[in-house]
Amino acid sequence: MDKTLKFIYAMFSCLYLFMVTKEVYAKSICKVDDDCPQRFVMYPLMFMCIKNICRLVNE
């Protein structure tokens, strides 16, 4: 039972790390705000196109 719980914990940890690193948007080039990613954004924060680079800013 203990080995099963450790295995499940390890699987969730690996999946979590994969999902977090998968959603990295490093310097996305844009021309308008609609070019920026809109997924996984917390409410007061949003991506906006500033100087042709998508940046996360307060709304």
Stockholm file with secondary structure:
# STOCKHOLM 1.0

chainA/1-59         MDKTLKFIYAMFSCLYLFMVTKEVYAKSICKVDDDCPQRFVMYPLMFMCIKNICRLVNE
#=GR chainA/1-59 SS CHHHHHHHHHHHHHHHHHHHHHTCCCSCBCSSGGGSCCSSCCTTEEEEEETTEEEEEEC
#=GC SS_cons        CHHHHHHHHHHHHHHHHHHHHHTCCCSCBCSSGGGSCCSSCCTTEEEEEETTEEEEEEC
//
